[in-house]
Amino acid sequence: MTSSTHGPSWGAVRPGGLVELAPLPGIHERALCQADSVTNDPTLEELLERGQSRGVPNSPLVDVVTVTYGRADLVRKSLDTLLTSCPAGVLRVTVVDNNSPDNTPEVVSTEFPQVRLLRRTDNPGFAVSNNQALALTTAPVVLLLNPDTEVRWPTIEHLVNQLKNDAGIGMIGCRLLLDDGSFDHAAKRGIPNPFQALQYFTSRILGRKTGNYVANHVSETGVGDVDALNGAFMLITREALNTVGGLDERYWMYAEDLDWCVRFRDAGWRVVYDGRVTALHVKGASSGKRRNLRLNYHFHRSMAIFYLRHQAPSNLGAFNVSVIVAIWARFALVQMATVIINAVARLRAYGPRQKCLDL
């Protein structure tokens, strides 16, 4: 695919085009400010002019889509960081709330009245709710942003310029830092085969992160094509979105971002990581640092769906059976380990309480 074949449709929206922000204090502020030094190129006015979709007056330059489930504190920080850093009229933010157990919808509606809020009475999963919001977008650029991610406008502006300057890029992401200041290696990923996945999980047990999964061919602050980006921050063009379609709704949670990246590349679009600009990502903010039974199940189920869709067709049937068995064996082992860890934690917490009662 050449760049002349697929250029971002800065002035057109096709009907049927279907298809979510990174954390900050101290080290967070420093990371977010890194964006300012590399932001250049066309003026904001020029981009806004080109961003007016034909037949859609007042369409913004970027539509931002966020799906929330609890953690109103992080949602507030994410939206505040984004909206207070950008010029008026540049962004339009849509939040889909998946029946949060806390006051997240009230925080969004009362503190951020400029945000379009879609309140669901169920939790159909990440892909379904993103698609619901993506179907309402009209801007030439769309950002999927996690509610546990904080990003400022200069980072987005820099990446929008990269999309404008290279029409072959369908999706672009940035450097993600975790809340402790370390690099989130999932910001740039390879798509591992079963043997590489085994190598990666083994290396994690040993305290290292190696293998094809972390896309070592592109440095943390470098720029280059990668197999996949992290779903916490994915900036895409309208034309690529219209070509590829939305997230696969068979994934309730996990791996839908990997699947989407594969489909972008299969359709001839480049998926690019740009580490010159940064966002902050509080990983697992809504799901927790340790997955419960339901999330653990969906994590492994998504692994199986992804394998069967993208890798199994090129392998022998017997090998495919062994891979699926291995995925669910891992699920059983991880769940068993989680139960033991939780039991030990409860015993440790119970001990000091019992001593206090004895006194």
C-alpha positions as CSV (number, residue, x, y, z in Angstrom):
1,M,0.0,0.0,0.0
2,T,1.4,3.4,-0.9
3,S,0.5,6.6,0.9
4,S,-1.4,7.8,-2.1
5,T,-3.8,4.9,-1.9
6,H,-5.0,5.5,1.7
7,G,-5.0,9.2,2.7
8,P,-6.8,10.3,5.8
9,S,-10.2,11.7,4.7
10,W,-9.8,15.1,6.4
11,G,-12.9,16.4,4.7
12,A,-15.2,13.3,4.2
13,V,-17.2,10.9,6.3
14,R,-18.5,7.7,4.8
15,P,-21.8,6.4,6.1
16,G,-21.5,3.2,8.1
17,G,-18.1,4.0,9.4
18,L,-18.0,2.2,12.7
19,V,-16.3,1.4,14.5
20,E,-11.5,5.7,24.5
21,L,-6.8,8.9,28.1
22,A,-2.3,8.3,30.8
23,P,-1.5,9.1,35.1
24,L,0.6,12.2,36.5
25,P,2.1,14.1,39.7
26,G,5.9,14.8,40.0
27,I,7.2,12.3,37.5
28,H,3.8,12.4,35.8
29,E,4.1,16.2,35.1
30,R,7.6,15.8,33.7
31,A,6.5,13.0,31.4
32,L,3.5,14.9,30.1
33,C,5.6,18.1,29.4
34,Q,7.9,16.1,27.1
35,A,5.3,16.5,24.4
36,D,5.7,20.2,24.0
37,S,9.2,20.2,22.6
38,V,8.3,18.0,19.6
39,T,5.0,19.6,18.6
40,N,5.3,21.6,15.4
41,D,4.2,21.7,11.8
42,P,0.8,23.0,10.5
43,T,-1.1,25.6,12.5
44,L,-4.0,24.5,14.6
45,E,-6.3,26.7,12.5
46,E,-5.2,24.8,9.4
47,L,-5.9,21.5,11.0
48,L,-9.2,22.6,12.3
49,E,-10.2,23.8,8.9
50,R,-9.4,20.5,7.3
51,G,-11.1,18.7,10.1
52,Q,-14.5,20.1,9.2
53,S,-16.2,16.9,7.9
54,R,-18.3,17.5,4.8
55,G,-22.0,17.5,5.7
56,V,-21.1,17.5,9.4
57,P,-20.8,21.1,10.5
58,N,-18.9,21.9,13.7
59,S,-17.2,18.5,13.6
60,P,-14.1,18.6,15.8
61,L,-10.6,17.7,14.8
62,V,-10.5,14.7,17.2
63,D,-13.2,12.6,18.7
64,V,-12.2,11.0,22.0
65,V,-13.9,7.8,23.2
66,T,-13.6,6.6,26.7
67,V,-15.4,3.6,28.4
68,T,-15.7,3.7,32.2
69,Y,-16.4,1.3,35.0
70,G,-15.9,2.7,38.4
71,R,-12.8,4.6,39.7
72,A,-14.4,8.1,39.5
73,D,-11.2,9.6,40.9
74,L,-9.2,8.4,37.9
75,V,-11.9,9.4,35.4
76,R,-12.0,12.9,36.9
77,K,-8.2,13.2,36.6
78,S,-8.2,11.9,33.0
79,L,-10.9,14.2,31.8
80,D,-9.5,17.2,33.6
81,T,-6.0,16.7,32.3
82,L,-7.2,16.4,28.8
83,L,-9.8,19.1,28.7
84,T,-7.9,21.8,30.5
85,S,-4.9,21.4,28.2
86,C,-6.5,21.8,24.8
87,P,-8.0,24.8,22.9
88,A,-11.8,25.1,22.7
89,G,-13.5,23.2,20.0
90,V,-10.6,20.9,19.1
91,L,-11.9,17.8,20.9
92,R,-15.2,16.2,21.4
93,V,-15.3,13.6,24.2
94,T,-17.8,10.8,24.5
95,V,-17.9,8.7,27.6
96,V,-19.8,5.3,27.8
97,D,-20.3,4.2,31.4
98,N,-20.8,0.5,31.8
99,N,-23.0,0.6,34.9
100,S,-20.3,1.8,37.3
101,P,-20.7,0.7,40.9
102,D,-19.7,4.2,42.1
103,N,-20.6,7.8,41.2
104,T,-18.6,7.9,38.0
105,P,-21.6,8.9,35.8
106,E,-22.5,11.7,38.2
107,V,-18.9,13.0,38.2
108,V,-18.8,13.1,34.4
109,S,-22.2,14.8,34.0
110,T,-21.8,17.4,36.7
111,E,-18.1,18.3,36.5
112,F,-17.7,17.9,32.8
113,P,-21.0,19.1,31.1
114,Q,-19.2,19.5,27.8
115,V,-18.7,15.7,27.6
116,R,-21.3,13.5,25.9
117,L,-22.2,10.8,28.4
118,L,-23.9,7.5,27.5
119,R,-25.1,5.6,30.6
120,R,-25.6,1.9,30.2
121,T,-27.6,-0.2,32.7
122,D,-25.4,-3.2,31.9
123,N,-21.7,-4.1,31.3
124,P,-21.5,-5.6,27.8
125,G,-17.7,-5.3,27.7
126,F,-15.0,-3.0,26.4
127,A,-15.5,-3.7,22.7
128,V,-19.3,-3.3,22.6
129,S,-19.3,0.0,24.5
130,N,-16.4,1.4,22.4
131,N,-18.2,0.5,19.3
132,Q,-21.4,2.3,20.6
133,A,-19.4,5.5,20.9
134,L,-17.3,5.1,17.8
135,A,-20.5,4.8,15.7
136,L,-21.3,8.4,16.8
137,T,-17.9,9.9,15.8
138,T,-17.5,12.2,12.8
139,A,-14.0,13.7,13.2
140,P,-11.2,12.9,10.8
141,V,-9.2,11.5,13.8
142,V,-10.5,9.3,16.6
143,L,-8.7,8.6,19.9
144,L,-9.5,5.5,22.0
145,L,-8.5,6.5,25.5
146,N,-8.7,4.5,28.7
147,P,-10.2,6.3,31.7
148,D,-7.0,5.5,33.8
149,T,-4.8,7.3,31.3
150,E,-3.9,11.0,31.4
151,V,-2.7,12.9,28.4
152,R,-2.3,16.5,27.3
153,W,-3.2,18.1,24.0
154,P,0.4,18.7,22.8
155,T,0.9,14.9,22.7
156,I,-2.2,14.4,20.7
157,E,-1.4,17.3,18.4
158,H,2.0,15.9,17.7
159,L,0.5,12.5,16.8
160,V,-2.2,14.1,14.6
161,N,0.6,15.8,12.7
162,Q,2.3,12.5,12.1
163,L,-1.0,11.1,10.7
164,K,-1.3,14.1,8.4
165,N,2.2,13.9,7.2
166,D,2.2,10.1,6.4
167,A,-1.1,9.0,4.9
168,G,-0.1,5.3,5.2
169,I,-0.4,5.4,9.0
170,G,-3.8,4.1,10.1
171,M,-3.1,3.9,13.8
172,I,-0.5,5.6,16.1
173,G,0.4,5.4,19.8
174,C,2.7,7.1,22.2
175,R,5.1,6.2,25.0
176,L,3.2,5.1,28.1
177,L,4.5,5.5,31.7
178,L,3.1,3.7,34.6
179,D,2.2,5.5,37.9
180,D,5.6,4.6,39.4
181,G,7.4,6.2,36.4
182,S,8.5,3.0,34.7
183,F,7.8,2.3,31.1
184,D,4.7,0.3,30.2
185,H,6.2,-2.2,27.8
186,A,2.7,-3.0,26.4
187,A,2.8,0.5,24.7
188,K,4.5,-1.3,21.8
189,R,4.1,-5.0,21.2
190,G,4.8,-7.8,18.8
191,I,2.3,-10.6,18.2
192,P,4.0,-13.7,19.6
193,N,3.4,-17.2,18.4
194,P,2.8,-19.8,21.1
195,F,6.5,-20.5,21.6
196,Q,7.3,-16.8,22.0
197,A,4.4,-16.4,24.4
198,L,5.7,-19.2,26.5
199,Q,9.2,-17.5,26.5
200,Y,7.6,-14.2,27.5
201,F,5.6,-15.6,30.4
202,T,8.6,-17.6,31.6
203,S,10.8,-14.4,31.5
204,R,8.2,-12.5,33.6
205,I,8.3,-15.2,36.2
206,L,12.1,-14.7,36.3
207,G,11.6,-10.9,36.7
208,R,12.5,-10.0,33.1
209,K,10.6,-8.9,30.0
210,T,12.1,-10.4,26.9
211,G,10.9,-11.8,23.6
212,N,9.0,-10.6,20.6
213,Y,6.1,-9.4,22.7
214,V,7.7,-6.1,23.8
215,A,8.8,-5.1,20.2
216,N,12.5,-4.6,21.1
217,H,13.3,-3.4,17.6
218,V,11.9,0.1,18.5
219,S,13.4,1.9,21.5
220,E,11.3,3.4,24.3
221,T,11.7,6.9,22.9
222,G,12.0,5.9,19.3
223,V,9.6,5.8,16.3
224,G,8.7,2.8,14.2
225,D,6.2,0.3,13.0
226,V,5.0,-2.3,15.5
227,D,2.6,-5.2,15.4
228,A,0.3,-3.7,18.1
229,L,-0.3,-0.8,20.4
230,N,-1.9,-0.7,23.9
231,G,-5.6,-0.1,23.9
232,A,-5.1,2.6,26.6
233,F,-4.2,5.0,23.8
234,M,-4.9,4.4,20.1
235,L,-5.2,7.3,17.7
236,I,-6.7,6.4,14.3
237,T,-7.7,8.0,11.1
238,R,-11.3,8.2,9.9
239,E,-10.5,6.4,6.6
240,A,-8.7,3.6,8.3
241,L,-11.6,3.2,10.7
242,N,-14.1,3.1,7.9
243,T,-12.0,0.5,6.1
244,V,-11.3,-1.8,9.1
245,G,-14.5,-1.4,11.1
246,G,-14.9,-1.5,14.9
247,L,-13.6,-3.7,17.6
248,D,-14.5,-7.4,17.5
249,E,-17.3,-7.8,20.0
250,R,-16.5,-11.4,20.7
251,Y,-13.9,-10.1,23.1
252,W,-15.5,-9.0,26.3
253,M,-12.2,-7.7,27.6
254,Y,-8.6,-8.2,26.7
255,A,-7.0,-8.8,23.3
256,E,-9.5,-6.7,21.4
257,D,-6.8,-4.1,20.9
258,L,-4.3,-6.8,19.6
259,D,-7.0,-8.1,17.2
260,W,-7.8,-4.6,16.0
261,C,-4.1,-3.9,15.3
262,V,-3.8,-7.1,13.3
263,R,-6.8,-6.2,11.3
264,F,-5.4,-2.7,10.6
265,R,-2.2,-4.2,9.3
266,D,-4.0,-6.8,7.3
267,A,-6.0,-4.0,5.6
268,G,-2.7,-2.4,4.5
269,W,-2.5,0.3,7.2
270,R,0.7,1.0,9.2
271,V,0.5,0.7,13.0
272,V,3.2,3.1,14.4
273,Y,4.7,3.7,17.9
274,D,6.0,7.2,18.6
275,G,8.0,7.3,21.8
276,R,8.8,11.0,21.5
277,V,5.6,12.0,23.3
278,T,4.2,10.5,26.5
279,A,1.0,9.7,28.4
280,L,0.5,8.2,31.8
281,H,-1.3,4.9,32.4
282,V,-2.5,3.5,35.7
283,K,-2.6,-0.1,34.7
284,G,-5.5,-2.2,35.9
285,A,-7.3,0.7,37.6
286,S,-10.8,-0.6,37.0
287,S,-10.0,-4.3,36.9
288,G,-7.6,-4.3,39.9
289,K,-3.9,-5.3,40.2
290,R,-4.9,-9.0,40.5
291,R,-7.6,-10.4,38.3
292,N,-10.7,-11.9,39.9
293,L,-12.2,-15.1,38.6
294,R,-14.4,-13.4,35.9
295,L,-11.5,-11.3,34.6
296,N,-9.1,-14.2,34.7
297,Y,-11.6,-16.2,32.7
298,H,-12.1,-13.5,30.1
299,F,-8.3,-12.9,29.8
300,H,-7.7,-16.6,28.8
301,R,-10.9,-16.8,26.7
302,S,-9.7,-13.8,24.7
303,M,-6.3,-15.5,24.3
304,A,-8.1,-18.5,22.8
305,I,-10.3,-16.4,20.5
306,F,-7.3,-14.5,19.2
307,Y,-5.3,-17.6,18.6
308,L,-8.1,-19.4,16.8
309,R,-8.8,-16.4,14.6
310,H,-5.3,-15.3,13.7
311,Q,-2.9,-18.1,14.1
312,A,-4.7,-21.5,14.2
313,P,-5.5,-21.5,10.4
314,S,-1.8,-21.9,9.6
315,N,-1.1,-24.7,12.1
316,L,-2.0,-28.4,12.3
317,G,-5.2,-29.4,14.1
318,A,-3.4,-31.4,16.7
319,F,-1.1,-28.5,17.5
320,N,-4.1,-26.1,17.8
321,V,-5.8,-28.5,20.3
322,S,-2.6,-28.5,22.4
323,V,-2.4,-24.7,22.4
324,I,-6.0,-24.3,23.5
325,V,-5.5,-26.9,26.3
326,A,-2.4,-25.1,27.4
327,I,-4.3,-21.7,27.6
328,W,-7.0,-23.2,29.8
329,A,-4.4,-25.1,31.9
330,R,-2.7,-21.7,32.5
331,F,-6.1,-20.3,33.5
332,A,-6.5,-23.1,36.1
333,L,-2.9,-22.5,37.5
334,V,-3.3,-18.8,37.6
335,Q,-6.6,-19.0,39.4
336,M,-5.3,-21.5,41.9
337,A,-2.3,-19.2,42.6
338,T,-4.7,-16.2,43.0
339,V,-6.8,-18.1,45.5
340,I,-3.7,-19.1,47.6
341,I,-2.3,-15.6,47.5
342,N,-5.6,-14.1,48.6
343,A,-5.9,-16.6,51.4
344,V,-2.4,-15.9,52.7
345,A,-3.1,-12.1,52.5
346,R,-6.3,-12.6,54.5
347,L,-4.5,-14.7,57.1
348,R,-1.8,-12.0,57.5
349,A,-4.4,-9.3,57.9
350,Y,-6.4,-11.4,60.4
351,G,-3.4,-12.1,62.6
352,P,-2.7,-8.5,63.8
353,R,-6.4,-8.0,64.3
354,Q,-6.7,-11.1,66.5
355,K,-3.8,-10.0,68.6
356,C,-5.4,-6.7,69.2
357,L,-8.6,-8.4,70.3
358,D,-6.7,-10.7,72.6
359,L,-5.1,-7.6,74.3
